[in-house]
């Protein structure tokens, strides 16, 4: 059957002699299952539509990776902000406690008692300001 010329009448006779096969009705879910099988087998990757739009597919894949990485980066920033806020709260509490201790230690009555041991006493006369007038040239 290498490159033979076949007459049209011979083909018509062969077709008319062969028994007619009835087409089996397809189920409604067969098209969806066929697409699902193509995805599982990887056959959809060799279709012309996918090959022609391969750059767009790579672009979508890159955008998908960027979105995922942005989500992880956002989560890490939120976690870092929370830890920084906890540290700030601890430092604020420490500052308030230290300031309260300083105010307690530098009260007037306590200072007077500590300085009496050295022989220093609180003055009863108000302080005077000494002003010197300068001559202008």
C-alpha positions, 0 to 999 in steps of 0.5 A: 500500500505504498503510495497507490492510487485508490479509486473513489468507487472502491472506497465507497464500496468498502464503506458501504460493506462495512457494518455501521457502528453505533456511537456510544453516548458519552456521559456528562462527566466524561469531558470533565474527567478527560480534562482531569486526566490530561492534567494528571498525565501532563498532556495539557502541557504539550497542547498548542495553547499552552506552548504558545502562551508559555511566557505568560504561564511563566509570568503567572508562576513568578507572580504567584511566587512573589505573592507567597513570599510577600505573605511570608515577609508580612508575617515576619514583619508582624512577628518582629513588630510584636516582639519589639512592642513587648520589649518597648513595654518592658523598657517603659516599665523599667523606666517608670520604676527607675524614675520612681526610685530616683524621686524617692531617693532625692526627696528633700527630707531624705537629702536633709537627713543624709547631709546632717551626718556630714555637718550640712544643714538646710538654710533658712535664709533665701539665696541672694543673687549678686549682680555686677553691672558692667560698663559699656565701652 
